[in-house]
């Protein structure tokens, strides 16, 4: 676990140093919006970006603009997380960990085989391995909803050969960077 803690510090620093983020974020958003799974999705569940993460606010606006149901997470106790449908980023307010989240009174989406979940991460491997922030919220959520198609957004610099993953660590189905789309193996 200490190794993961050190890696989180290292990758957080590396991500904070990435140059030309605005342009890269736009490239990631455009690449993602061309993905068949996203275009065919009934609902896109994603996170409100925070700190040096790939900016998701433009993506949220574009998804709503093209008529997609968009849901964001609200964190609860003991690694619980629920998603709630929003009509715009104005529906978000500062929540747990100071991360913007929707009000729990907003409706929850119906999850189907056409629902896509975009998952945050500090670093990824080409086979879908993900180093998260250590809270376990997404691992627990995906474990409870294994049929969701999962996508990670990352900068190319944070795609690495290997990560110290445990059996319970979730893997994503697809990774989108500013340079490419990586279809991950099962």
C-alpha positions as CSV (number, residue, x, y, z in Angstrom):
1,X,0.0,0.0,0.0
2,X,2.9,2.4,0.7
3,X,4.0,1.9,-2.9
4,X,0.6,3.0,-4.1
5,X,0.7,6.0,-1.8
6,X,4.1,7.1,-3.2
7,X,2.9,6.5,-6.8
8,X,-0.2,8.7,-6.1
9,X,2.2,11.5,-5.0
10,X,4.4,11.0,-8.0
11,X,1.6,10.8,-10.6
12,X,-0.2,13.8,-9.0
13,X,2.9,15.9,-9.3
14,X,3.5,14.7,-12.9
15,X,-0.1,15.5,-13.9
16,X,0.1,19.0,-12.3
17,X,3.2,19.7,-14.4
18,X,1.6,18.8,-17.8
19,X,1.7,21.7,-20.2
20,X,-0.9,22.8,-22.7
21,X,-3.7,21.2,-20.7
22,X,-6.5,23.3,-22.3
23,X,-5.7,22.1,-25.7
24,X,-5.2,18.5,-24.5
25,X,-8.5,18.5,-22.6
26,X,-10.3,19.7,-25.8
27,X,-8.6,16.9,-27.8
28,X,-9.7,14.3,-25.2
29,X,-13.2,15.6,-25.2
30,X,-13.4,15.6,-29.1
31,X,-11.9,12.1,-29.2
32,X,-14.4,10.8,-26.6
33,X,-17.4,12.3,-28.4
34,X,-16.5,10.2,-31.5
35,X,-16.6,7.0,-29.5
36,X,-19.4,4.7,-30.6
37,X,-20.2,3.5,-27.1
38,X,-20.6,7.2,-26.0
39,X,-22.7,8.1,-29.0
40,X,-25.0,5.1,-28.4
41,X,-25.2,5.5,-24.6
42,X,-28.5,6.3,-23.0
43,X,-26.8,7.8,-20.0
44,X,-23.2,9.0,-19.4
45,X,-22.1,8.8,-15.8
46,X,-19.0,10.9,-15.1
47,X,-17.3,13.0,-12.5
48,X,-16.8,16.7,-12.1
49,X,-13.1,17.3,-12.6
50,X,-11.1,18.6,-9.7
51,X,-7.5,20.0,-9.5
52,X,-5.3,18.9,-12.4
53,X,-7.7,16.2,-13.7
54,X,-8.7,16.1,-17.3
55,X,-11.3,18.9,-17.5
56,X,-14.8,17.3,-17.7
57,X,-16.9,20.5,-17.7
58,X,-16.7,21.1,-21.4
59,X,-17.6,17.4,-21.9
60,X,-20.6,17.7,-19.5
61,X,-21.9,20.7,-21.5
62,X,-21.4,18.9,-24.9
63,X,-23.1,15.7,-23.7
64,X,-26.1,17.7,-22.4
65,X,-26.1,19.7,-25.7
66,X,-26.4,16.5,-27.8
67,X,-29.2,15.2,-25.7
68,X,-27.5,12.7,-23.4
69,X,-28.6,12.0,-19.9
70,X,-25.7,13.1,-17.7
71,X,-25.3,11.9,-14.1
72,X,-22.6,12.8,-11.6
73,X,-21.6,11.1,-8.3
74,X,-22.4,12.0,-4.8
75,X,-20.2,10.3,-2.2
76,X,-21.6,9.0,1.0
77,X,-20.3,7.1,4.0
78,X,-18.3,3.9,3.8
79,X,-17.3,4.2,0.2
80,X,-20.9,4.5,-1.0
81,X,-21.6,6.6,-4.1
82,X,-24.8,7.4,-5.9
83,X,-25.2,9.1,-9.3
84,X,-27.8,11.8,-10.0
85,X,-29.0,13.3,-13.2
86,X,-28.1,16.9,-13.9
87,X,-29.4,19.5,-16.4
88,X,-26.3,21.6,-16.3
89,X,-23.1,22.2,-14.3
90,X,-25.2,24.8,-12.3
91,X,-26.7,21.8,-10.5
92,X,-23.4,21.0,-8.8
93,X,-22.2,22.4,-5.5
94,X,-19.2,21.7,-3.3
95,X,-19.5,18.3,-1.6
96,X,-17.4,15.7,0.1
97,X,-13.6,16.2,-0.4
98,X,-14.5,19.7,-1.8
99,X,-15.4,18.0,-5.1
100,X,-18.4,19.4,-6.9
101,X,-21.4,17.1,-6.8
102,X,-25.2,17.1,-7.4
103,X,-27.8,17.3,-4.7
104,X,-29.1,13.9,-3.6
105,X,-32.7,15.1,-4.3
106,X,-32.0,14.9,-8.1
107,X,-33.2,11.7,-9.7
108,X,-30.9,8.7,-10.1
109,X,-30.4,7.3,-13.6
110,X,-31.7,3.9,-14.7
111,X,-28.6,1.9,-15.5
112,X,-28.9,-0.3,-18.6
113,X,-26.5,-2.1,-20.9
114,X,-26.1,1.2,-22.8
115,X,-25.0,3.2,-19.8
116,X,-21.3,4.4,-19.8
117,X,-19.4,5.3,-16.7
118,X,-16.3,7.6,-17.1
119,X,-14.0,7.0,-14.2
120,X,-11.2,9.3,-12.8
121,X,-7.7,8.0,-12.2
122,X,-4.2,9.2,-11.7
123,X,-2.6,6.7,-14.1
124,X,-3.6,3.8,-16.3
125,X,-2.0,0.8,-18.0
126,X,-2.9,-0.1,-21.6
127,X,-4.8,-3.2,-20.4
128,X,-7.1,-1.0,-18.4
129,X,-5.4,-1.0,-15.0
130,X,-6.1,2.1,-13.0
131,X,-4.5,3.9,-10.1
132,X,-7.2,5.7,-8.3
133,X,-7.1,8.0,-5.3
134,X,-7.3,5.3,-2.7
135,X,-10.9,5.9,-1.5
136,X,-12.4,2.8,-3.2
137,X,-15.6,4.5,-4.2
138,X,-15.4,3.6,-7.9
139,X,-14.2,0.1,-7.2
140,X,-17.2,-0.5,-4.9
141,X,-19.6,1.1,-7.4
142,X,-18.4,-0.9,-10.4
143,X,-18.4,-4.1,-8.4
144,X,-22.1,-3.5,-7.7
145,X,-22.8,-2.6,-11.3
146,X,-20.5,-4.9,-13.4
147,X,-22.3,-4.4,-16.7
148,X,-21.4,-0.8,-17.0
149,X,-19.0,0.1,-19.8
150,X,-16.1,2.0,-18.2
151,X,-13.9,4.7,-19.7
152,X,-10.8,6.4,-18.2
153,X,-9.7,9.8,-19.3
154,X,-5.9,10.4,-19.1
155,X,-3.1,12.4,-20.5
156,X,-0.7,10.4,-22.6
157,X,2.1,10.9,-20.0
158,X,0.1,9.0,-17.4
159,X,-0.3,5.8,-19.4
160,X,2.4,3.5,-17.9
161,X,3.6,-0.1,-18.4
162,X,2.5,-1.4,-15.0
163,X,0.8,-0.4,-11.7
164,X,0.7,-2.3,-8.4
165,X,-2.9,-3.5,-8.8
166,X,-4.8,-5.8,-6.4
167,X,-7.4,-8.3,-7.5
168,X,-10.2,-5.9,-6.3
169,X,-8.9,-2.9,-8.3
170,X,-11.2,-2.2,-11.2
171,X,-10.0,-2.1,-14.8
172,X,-11.5,0.2,-17.4
173,X,-12.8,-1.0,-20.8
174,X,-11.4,2.0,-22.8
175,X,-8.9,4.8,-22.2
176,X,-9.0,8.1,-24.1
177,X,-6.0,10.4,-24.2
178,X,-5.2,13.5,-26.3
179,X,-3.3,11.3,-28.7
180,X,-5.2,8.0,-28.9
181,X,-8.0,5.7,-27.8
182,X,-6.9,2.5,-26.2
183,X,-9.3,-0.5,-26.2
184,X,-8.3,-2.4,-23.1
185,X,-8.2,-6.2,-22.8
186,X,-10.3,-8.1,-20.3
